[in-house]
C-alpha cells in the first residue's frame, strides 16, 4: 500500500484534523497556540508526533586538520562555541 498526502499550510488549525484513516493507522494534523504545526501518526502499538519548527540549521564539521573536528557549527562556517567563558 502506497499513500501520498500533500499537506497544505491552511489545513493546520487549533483543532485536530484527521487527514487519513484506515485499518493500519490514523494521521491527524494540528497547530499549537504558539503557531507550531504538528502531525501525529498513530497505529495500534502507539503514536509519534512530529513538530514542524523552523530553527537555525546546525551542521557537524568533519574536515581533516580542522581545529573543530566533530564540533557543531552555526551553519555560517564558524564553529559554535559550546564552552563560552
Secondary structure, DSSP 8 states (H G I E B T S, - for coil): --------GGG--SS-EEEEE-SS-EEEEEE-TTS-EEEEEEETTEEEEEEE------EE---TT-TTTT-EE-SSSSB--SS--
